[in-house]
Amino acid sequence: MMSGTAIVVTSGKGGVGKTTAAANIGAGLAMSGPTVALVDADIGLRNLDLVLGLENRIVYDLVDVVEGACDVQKALVRHKHIDNLSLLPAAQSRDKTAVTPDQMKALTMTLRESFDFVILDCPAGIEQGFKNAISGADKAIVVTTPEMSAVRDADRIIGMLESEQIRDPWLIVNRIRPDMVKRHDMMNVDDLLDFLKVELLGVVPDDESIIVSTNRGVPAVMEEKSRAGRAFRDIAARILGNDVPIAAMLEPDDWLARFAKWLGISRG
Amino acid sequence: MMEFLARLFGRVETETSRECARNRLRLVLVQDRATLSPHVMEQLKSELIEVISRYLDIDEGDMRVELDTSDASVALVASIPVKEIKRESAGAF
């Protein structure tokens, strides 16, 4: 049997939307057919379960599996609506030292045998939690926002991934505000690519619907009308090898743009 | 008043916050990236020693090689004490 692909979602800086990205990429991939295991590698700060609305279904966690207290299949929590999406939750009452990179690598290998994709949600920072999360990954997705501190940390992370032999990471630019980009009050996607020199996987607009979806525990990809959800569906499609243009996400979505669209006037 | 008029007609080029971020980030990244892994640094040192020793007798123990990033640029700064200049390397023809 062919082994699945393990992708780590990382950023360096906290609060740029890593967990939301991991949840939506996982759900987006699963909605297109492949089987997906989402692994919350942020031990001690469990959060992926909340974004997926699975917090009440957790019995065992990643540390239980690694310590041999239970079988990995038993610890996996199946998503309520997406059958082929499962979550391996992080332990909440332990810390990052509870797991070693070798153990994570072995766990990732096991999961790759039964899933087409293993998506690892990496903790913020560059310490052991990061090293654990990337140890079994074939590929990395670096999430950043168009802010200086996030870009700086992304640059650092890209360097560290490279020295760990995880080359050519994909970049997701999250929380872009086309209106601010237009009036030159925010760096644009090309500026970021100039600095980071990596392949762009997708651009996600800053969108209130992300907060609403997290409140409800329904990933934005499942919301037909969510702009961020659409961006993540596109990202999933690109991971699956489809050629989906990025440009649409870079246009402002203010009332004027919507009115123009309604009139059939393109501002492209 | 002139400034107001100039601004009104878009003559004054004030730096946008995007440009500001780009310029600051450019400098910061030059600094951040100016590190060599200890392994590479050691290799660089030993190869430097190899080349320089062909011409000069140097004190390897007191040799210092580092990346200096005081400005927007990076410089490789090496301080290599010379014990003796080899006779065949000296200036006479």
Interface residues (C-beta under 8 A of the other chain):
Chain A: E147 M148 V151 R152 D155 R156 G159 S163 V181 R183 H184 D185 M186 M187 N188 D191 F195
Chain B: T16 S17 R18 E19 A21 R22 R24 L25 R26 V28 L29 D32 R33 S37
